[in-house]
Structure formats: structure tokens, C-alpha cells
Amino acid sequence: MSDTCSIIYIEDIPQYKIRHYPIKYFGIIRKKGGECMSNLQFQNDLDKLVEVLPEKIRKCISYEQMDDAIEIVLDLGRVAEVRHSNGKIEYLGSENVTEEDLDSIIKKIPEFTSDNRSGIAGTLHRISAIRNRQNKVVGLTCRIGRVVTGTISCIKDICMQNKSILFLGRPGVGKTTKLREISRLVADELAKRVVIVDTSNEIAGDGDIPHPAVGHARRMQVRQPEFQKDIMIEAVENHTPEVIIVDEIGTEEEAQAARTIAERGVMLIATAHGNTLENLIKNPTLSDLVGGIQSVTLGDDEAKRRASQKTVLEREKQPTFDIVIEILDRNTLAVYKDTAEAVDYILRGWPIRPEIRKVDKTYEFNASAPNPVPERVPNVIDKINQLDNTIEHPESLKFSFSRQKYVEEVKKFKKIYLYAVSRSIAEKVIERLDLNAEITRNLDDADIVIAHKNFVKGGAKVLSTAEHDRLQIFYVKTNSMAQIQKVIKQALDIAEINSQQTYYDITEKALDEAKAAIEKILAGVVKDIELSPQNTQIRKMQHELAEQHNLESKSIGEGENRHLRIVGGTDYKE
């Protein structure tokens, strides 16, 4: 083919020529029908890499052997090698690499940065140096960068959910390739403001102009790896991104910067060192990405109930990333759709199975479908499913929340925090009535707070913390047995809910009320609505409904009068 050919149709070109011939032999490549498929730079620009190699090595390279090549290795005093993805190694000629050969390559490329990396402008190739003790280059690794499309088709639905995603996997498995394609997807197809924090120009290639493979995403170069955390924060503060993409989070400072970005409401897509989620949990430097780990000492009763040791590991806080994806190989991904839940399951030793996805398949994104609950002990799931099947699911309830989650929550063990209330009397009440609850001294562990009415002012800090954590607060007037028993029964909903079916009758009515309120706010009829008083579990579900429609909700009131206020946006019509 000649250089003068301006348009070539992809159907008319043998596939092996597209893969193996230098790009300069192709003009603009299109599919028949006019759809633009690629331009000059968008193909695998191997010829630019080959041009910087010494003549004796260049003449030994054929484009056929570069089809699945990962890197070209040149070590002083050894024969140059081509390493393939299947582990195969081919030697380029029979002559050893000399100092002159290495120097000739170094003169043709930009200077190496502090991490001994360089590249070729306009390409995705990376050249890394090995130095001796006198800082002289004695080896080069020429990593071949390719534009590979279709690698995220199986997780496209996940990338469109506006949730932060963390990729894990061994080196060379394709993490950076997927970041590159996600950059183009989010920037071009979703039209979001995307900023790539590009350390060593891995994602968008060398040179000042980002490679076309990243679409319209903007790129901020990182001069030295140790400055990556600063550029991450600078990107948020200076360039108003909706999405930030980072490759290789590897230090504690970078993990803290990632948390800062996520807490500012920016979607974060990144990779980290670690093959599996379990590896990351055990990594003290990076465990903060999935919520951090802390050692907790349980009481005797709690340890007995859990059938565990008294000292256990638990998740410390909310994970930075909503979703974790393990790249098992180039064609297989393991997806954890709820990082917090997955980490909790792993720490407690419960079996969990991620969703396995294959690159050659596509998956539909159903916004109304709830995330599946990870697999746990089979007999527990069976019991929950049996209970869920006995409950009618009215057509009027169209919101997406997991019933299984709340079926389990109704029956779960309750922890009560007491403020200025007699602990001994409360424990006697729980023991006498055989209640599924216990007294806790730690407010962070509590599900319910019971406080003395006369000591509200003195406990303002405790009660404000409880209210901030959306804990239901009940008040006693005196420290008598009758008064404390009455309030504990009220707190545990013993008087109001006598059966599972009654609970769901009340729940459906409360959710229908919340649904009607949301519809009025979205229609602009009212600015905000206060709902009827409900217990803790039902209010949590009402909060979830409001969040799914991007509305703010807040629990107000005290004791049995605690209820939700749902607040709308600026579309209220007077």
C-alpha cells in the first residue's frame, strides 16, 4: 500500500496486515458505511519503537513475532530478547548487546525520570533502565504499549453506575489497559469531565499530547512518582473533575489522597498493588482503600454468640472504593459489587463468591435491580429466602431495596447504650423477658440509646453523636423497674410488632407513604415533606428510597415521635 491512500476499508485488509505492518502504510481506516474506526496513532505503533533500536537488532524483528510480545529486553553483554505473553522467549540475532547499542537508544529517547522510565512521544511504549552502582545504564526494558479495545465490555454496566472502582491484579495482566479504555468510555460516551493522573505517562503515553486512546479525557503528568499524591489533590482542587483515574496506588499517602477525593464526591477509578481483595485487606499500607482494619475485643456474651475468639478483626470505616474488581487473567474478572459487605464477610471467615465475568460477554445494567447479596452459609440464606417467599411483594413498591437484608435485620441482636439509666435494672429486664439484646458500653456499637430525661443537658455531646449516627433515642423519666421495662419494650418494638407479617404490613404502608412524598417533591408540588413516625428499621428503608432519587432525608424528633423529613431540590413551584 502507498502512503497516498487516504481511506482504506477495514473489510478489505487482511487481519494479519493490520496487526503486523507499520502504521505508516495505512491511512484513515474505516468500516464500510462510513463509521470511523481509527486514525494513524490509534493502531499499535510498533514501528516507532523499532526505529530507536540498533540496526543489528532491528533487522532481526518481524512484525509477526511481535503479535503477542510484551517487551524487548536488552542487557549489556547478552543477546537481545523478545518476551511473549505466554512465557516464550525469542532471541534477536546472535550478537551481544554493547554499550554503544544502549547509548544509541538513550540518545533517541527523552531523558529518564527519577524512576528510571522514559518513552516515545505519541506512543504508549515505555522504556525502563537498569543502572549499575555508578549510575550507568547497563540494561533496557522496552515495554510494548498497545491500544486494546473491548476489554471492558463485560464491565461497561458497572462503569456507568457512577461508583468508585478499584482494580487489582498481578503485573502485566492488563490493569492499565482497562484504565485507558474506561477513560475513553467515560469521557466520550458519558460526556463526563475526566482527569487522568498519569505517573510515568503509563496511561496516555509519552509527550505533551495525550494519546487518542484516552478520548477527550484530560491528562495531568506526574514529574516524579513521589508527587502523585499531590497531583491527585491538585486535580480535584483546580480542574473540577467528575472522574479521576489513577494508576498504581502504592503508598499510604496516596491511599489517604484517594479517600480525600472520594469524600469530595468525585468518582475515582484506580489500580493498586495486590492480586486479590484478601491480599489488600492484609496490606497495612493500603487496607484503608477498603475501609481499614482494626482489632476489637468482644465481651464474653458477644464472643459466645459469634462463636469466635474474644479478639477479632473488623472493618474500621467506609471503604474508599464502592466496587473492587480482581483481574484473574486477560479474559476473566471477579467483581465484588459491595466492597464493605465483601470485606466484612472475609474478616468474619464467611464464604463469599464474587461475580465472575468474561471479556467476550456483555452484561446489561438494570438500574432498578438490587445488588445481589454475596453468598454466605447456605442454611442461613435458605432460611431467609423461605421467609422472604412468604411475603407478598405489592406491585406498588417499585423502589430497589433488598428485602433479604431487612428480614435479617429485624431479627438481629440489638445492643443498647445507657446514659444515666440503671444498668443493673436494665440487665434484669432483658434477662427476665428473655430479650434478644444486651447492654453495651461503647456508643459506636450501639443500635439503640436509652437516656434519662433529667440528664439530657449534661449528655448533650453523647446524644448529639447518637443523633448524628442516626441512632434511635428513647427516654425514661425515672430509674424504676416499670419505667425502664416499658421503654426497653418500646425500643425493641415488642408491643407494636407481634409477628413478621405485621412488620411487613407496617413497612409497606410506610414505604408507600415515602413513595408518594417523593413523587410530590419530584413533581415540584412541595419543597419538603415530613413522614409519620416509624421505628429504626423502617426509617432506614425510607432513607434509602430518598437516596435513590437524589433527595436529602433527615431523622427528626425524639423517642416514639422520631420520623423522616424528605427535602427536595430547587424545582419547587410556588
N, C-alpha and C positions, 0 to 999 in steps of 0.2 A: 504493500500500500504506500501511497505517497503522502508527503506532508501537506499537499494541497487539498486533500479530501476534507471537506468541511463537515459533512454529515454522513454518518455510517449507521445503518440499521443493525441492531444487535442480533436480529434473527439471521442475518446474512454472514455473521462472523463465526467461525468455528470456536467453540469454547476454549480449546487449548491455546488459541492465539490471544484471546483476551487475557488469559492468566499469565502467559509466559513472555509475550512480546513487550518491549519497552513502550511506554505510554506515548512517546513522540510519534509513533506510527499510527496513532488513532486521532481522529478529530473529535468533534462532539458526537457522542454515542447516544442514540435514541432508540426507543421502541417504535415499531411501526404503529402509526396512529398519532404520532406527534409528542407523546409523553417524554419529557427529558429524563434520561436515566442517570447521566453523569457528565462531568466535564474532565478536562485534562488532568487536573490534580486529584480527582476523586478516585482514580484507579490506583492499584498497587504500584507505586512509583519506584520500582526496583532499580531502574536504570540509573537514577541519580545516586543511589548508594554504590552501585558497581563502579561508577565513574571515579569515585575517590580512592578506589583500591589500586594497588600497584599493577602494572601491566602483566607481570608474570602470574598474578592471581586472577586478574580479570579475564584473561583468555581461557582459564580453566572452568569458568562458570557458564552453565547453560540455564536458561530460564525454566526448563522442565524440572531440574533438580531443586529449584527454589520454590516450588509449588507449596510445600508444607514445611519449608525451612523456618526455624525460629531465630537463629543467629549465625553470624560468621565470626569465628574466633581466630585471632592472630596473636600468638605468643612468641616472644623472641627465642630463636634457636629451634623452633618446631615448625612442622608443616601446617599451613592454614587449614581450618576445618569448617565444614557446614554442618550444623546440628539441626536435626529434624524433630518434629513434634512427637513422633513415635519412638524416639530414643536413638534412632540411627545416626551414625556419624560418617560423613564423606570427607575425604582429603582432597584438597585443591592442589594438584600437581605433586611434585616430589621435592621441591626446593624449600629449605627452611626460611622462616621469616627473619629478616635482618633489621638492624637499627635504621638503615636507610628506608626500608619499606614502611616502618612505623612513622618515621619523620615525614615521609611524603604524604601520608594520610592526615597527620596532625596539621600540616600546612594548609590543607584544603578544607578544613572544617573550623568552626568558631572555637575560641578558647574554652577549655574545660572549666566548669564552675567548681565551687568548693567540694561538691560531692562527686567530682571526677566524671561528670557527664557532659556530653555535647550532643549535637545533632546536625541535621542538614535542613536548611531553610526550605519551607514549603512541603516538607515530608513528615511522616510520623516515625521515621527511623531514629534510633538512639544509639550513640556510640559512647561506651564507658571505658575508662582507662584503669589499668593496674600499674602501680608505681613501686619502685624499689625503695630502699631505705634512704637513698639520696634524692628521692622525689623524681626520678627519671622514669618515663613511661617504658614498661617492658612487656605490655600486653594490651590488646584492644578487644572489646566485645561489641560487635555491631549487631544490635538487636533490630530485627526486621519488623517495622510497623505496617500494619495492613488496615485498610478500611473494610471491615466485615459487616455486612448488613443482615438483618433477620435474626440476630442473636437475642433480641429482647421481645420477639413476637409473642412468646409464651407468657411474658410478664407485663405486657403492654397495659392490661387492665389494672394491674397494681400500680404502675407508674402514673396512671391517670386519677388516682384517688387522693392526690394532694397530701400524702403522708410521707414522712421521712423514711428513707430506706438505707440499710447498711448491707453491703456485700462482703462476704467472707469467702476465702478460698486460697489454695496453695498458689505460689508464684507461677505465672505462665498459663493459668487456666482460663484467662480472658476477662478479668475484672475490669481493667482499663478499657478494653474494647466495648464492654457493655456501658460503661460511663459515657463513652464517646457517643454511642448511638442514642442513649437516653437524653443526652444534651440536645441532639438534633430533634428528637421527638418532642420534648417539652418546649423547646424554643420555637420550632417551626409549626408543628401540628396543633399544639395547645396555645401558642402565641403568648407564652409567659416570659417574664424578664429573667433570663438565666445568666449567672456569672460563674465561670469556671476558675477555681483557684488552682493554677497549673504549676505544680512543683516540677522542676526539671523539664518542663514542656512535654510531659508524657501524654497528655490528653489531646491537645490541639496542635502539636507539632512544633518544630523549631522555627525561629524567625518571628518578626513582629506581627505578621498577618496570620490569624488563626486558620487552621486547615479547614477546607469546606466541609469536612466530615462532621463538624460540630454545628453545622447550620448557622443560625443567626445568634447563637449564644456568644456572649462576650467573654473575654479571657483576661485574667489578671496573672501575670507571670510572677513567680517567686524567685528572687535572686539567689537565695541560699535556703536549704531545707529548714534551718532553724527559724526562719522568718515566716514559715507557713501559717502559724497560729495568728500572727499579726495581720497578715494579708486577709485571712478569713474574717477577722473582726472589721478590718478596713472595708472589705467588700460590702458588709451589711450597713455600715455607718455612712458610706459615701455614695453608693450606687443603687440604692433602693431595689435590691433583687427580690423576686418572688421565690427563686430557687437558687441554691448554691450547690455546686458539685466539687467534691474534694477527693483526691486520690491518696491513699495510704496515710490514714491517721495512725500515728505510731507512738506518740508521746502523751504524757499526762496533760501537758499544757494544751495540746491540740484537742484532746478529749474535752477539756473544760471549755475551749473555744467553740467546739461543736455544740455543747449544751447551751451556751450563751445564744448561739444562732437559733437553735430550735425553740428556745424560750421566747424569742422575739417574733415568733410566728412565721419564720422562713422555712420553707421546705428544704430539707438537707438530704442530698444523695451522696454517699461516700463509700469508700472501701477501707478495710482495716486489716492489720496483720492477724491471722488466725484462720485455721481451717474450718472450725465448727463453732457453733454458739457456745457449746460447753467449754471449749478452749478459751473463748473470750471471757466467760464468767470467771475462770480461774486465773486470768491475767490481771494482777493487781493494778497495772498501769492503765489498762483500757476497759476494765469492768464497769466504769462509770457510764460508758456508752449504752449499756443495757440496764442501768439502774443502780449499779454499785452493790457490793455485798458487805453485810455486817454480821457479826456474831451476836446471837441473842440467847440469854439464859432463861429457860422456861420454868414456871412453877411446877411443883410435883404433879398437881392435877392435870395441868395442860400437857406436860410431857407424857403422862399416862394416857390421856385422851388421844394424843397423836401417835402413841406407840413409838416414841423416839427418845433419843438422849435429851438430857436437860439443856445442853448447849447445841444450838443448831445455827445454820446459816440462813439468812433471809435477805430478800431484796431491800435495799436501803431507800430508794426513791423511784420516781417515774423514769423509765428509760428515755434516753435522748432520741432514739430511733423507734418508730412505731412498728416497723417491719424489718425482719432480718432474713436475708437470702443467702444460703450456702451454695456456692458453685461447686458441685461434686465433680463434674467434668464439663467439657465444652458443650455438651448437649443435654445436661441434666442439672436441674436446680431444685433445691429443697427450700420451701418457703414457710416461714413462721409469720403468720398474719397478725399475731398479737404478741409482741416481744415480752411485755410484762407477764402475761399468763405463762408463756413458754419458760421464762426464767424461773418463775415460782414452781412450776412443775419439776424442772430439772433439780432445783435446790432441795425439794422435798422427796426426790427419788421416785416420783411417779412417772410411769411410761408416757412418752409423748411422741407422736409421729407427725412430722411436718408434711405439708402438701408437696408431692413430687411433680415437677413439671418438665416436659420435654420441649426442646427448642423447635422441633418440627411440628408442634401442635399450637393451636391458638385457643385462648380461653376468653369467654365473654365476661364483661364486667356488669354485674347486676347490682345497681346502687341500693335496691330495696332489700337485698338478701343479707341476712346477718352473717358475720364471720362464724365459721364452724368452731365448736368448742374442741380443743385438742383432746385426743384420746387419753383416757385415764383408766383406772382399774375397771375392767369390764362389768363386774357385778354392780358397781355404783352407777355407771352410765345406764345399765339396763333398768335399774330401779327408777332413775329419773325419767327415762323415756316412757316407762309404763305409767308413771304419774302424769306425765305431760299428755299422753294419749287419752286420758280420761277427761281432759278439759276441753270444752268447746272453744274453737277459735273463731269468733264472730267476724264476718266479712267487713264490719265497720272499722275494725282495727287494722289499718294499713301501714302502720309505722314498723320500722325494723328494729326490734329488740329481741334478745334471746330469752325465751320463756324458761328454758332449762336452767339458765343461770340464776333466775329468780326463784324457781321452785326450790333449788338447793339453798338459796339464801334465806328463805322463810324458816327453814328448819334448822339453820346452823346455830352453833353455840354462841351465846351472847356474853359480852364482857361489860360489866357495869363499873363506872368510875364514880366514887362517892366524894362529895365535897360537904364537909361539916355535918355528915349524916353518920349515925352509929353503925360501924362496920359489923360489930357482933350481932346486932339485931337483924341487919340485912342478911348476914350469912345464915342465921337461924330461919329466916323466912324462906330463903332459897332451899335450904335443906328440908324443911317441913313440907313445903309444897312440891318438892322434887322437880324444881325448875331447871331448864336447860341453860344455865347461866352461872357466872362466877364473878367475884369482885376482883378488880384489877387496881393496882397502884399506879399504873402508867397510863396517862391520858392518851398517848399515841395508840395504845392497843384497844382503847375503849370503843364500844359500839353505842353505848347509852351513858348519859351523865344524869345522876340524881343529886340535887343540891338542896341545902336548907334555905328556905325563903328569907330567913332573918340575916343570912350571911352573904347575900348577893353582892353588896358593895365591896366587901373585903375580898371576894373572889372574882373581881371583875376581869383580871387577866386570864384566869383559868377558864371562865365562862366565855370570854371573847375568843379564846383559842378554840374551844369546843364548837362555838358557832361558826368560826371560820372553816373548821374541818367538817361542817355540815352534820355534826352530831346532834341528836335529839336530846333536849334538856328537860328534865322533869323536876318539880319542886315539892318538897314536903314542908308542912307547917310546923310539925313537932317531931321529936325523935321517939315517938311512941311506936309500939309494935303494930298497932292497927293502921296508923298513918303510913308507915314505911311499907307494910304489906300491900296496902291499896295502891300506892304509887308504883311499886315494882310490878304488880299485876297489870297496871295500866301501861307501863313502859314496855312490857313484853307482849302486849296486845292479847292477854289471856281472856279478858272479859269480852272483848269485841269480836274476836275471831275464834270460833269453836270448831271449825272444820276447814279442810283445804278448799272445798268448793265455795264456802262463804268468803274465803280470802279472794278467790278469783272473781266472785260476783262484785265485791267491793272494788277490786282492781280494775275490772272492765269499765265500771261506772266512772271511776276517777280518770282513767285514760281517755275515755270518750269526752269527759269534761275538758281535759287538757287539749285534745284534738280540736274541739270546737273553738276554744280560746285562740289556738294558733292560727286557725283558718281566719278568724276575725282580724287578728293582728296583721296577717299577710295581705288581707284584702284592704287594709287601711281603715277599717271601721273604727278601731280603737287603738290607742297607743300602748296600753298595758292592761293586764287583767290579773286579778287575784283569785286563786282557786280555793276550793273548800279545804279545810284541814284534813291532813292524811298522816299515816304513820311513816316511818323512815323508809321502808322498802318501796312503798308506792310513790313517795316523793322522788326517790332516786330514778324511777322509771319516767316520771313526768319531766325531770331534769333532762333525761336522755332524749325524750321526744323534742324538747325545745332546742337542744344542741343540734339535732339532725336538720333543723330548719334555720340554723344560724341565728337563733334568738337567745337572748340572755334570760336566765332564770335565777331566782334567789329565794332561799327559805327564810321566811319572816315569822314573827310571833313566837310564843313560848309555850312549852308543855303541850297539852292536847289541842291548843289552837294554832300550832305551827303549820304553815301552809306555804304554797308557792306563789310568787309573783312573776309573771312572764312579761318581759319588756320587748317591744318591737323596735324597728329602725326609724328612719326619718320620713317614711312614706305615709305617715298618718294624715288622713283627710279630715279637716275640721268640718 
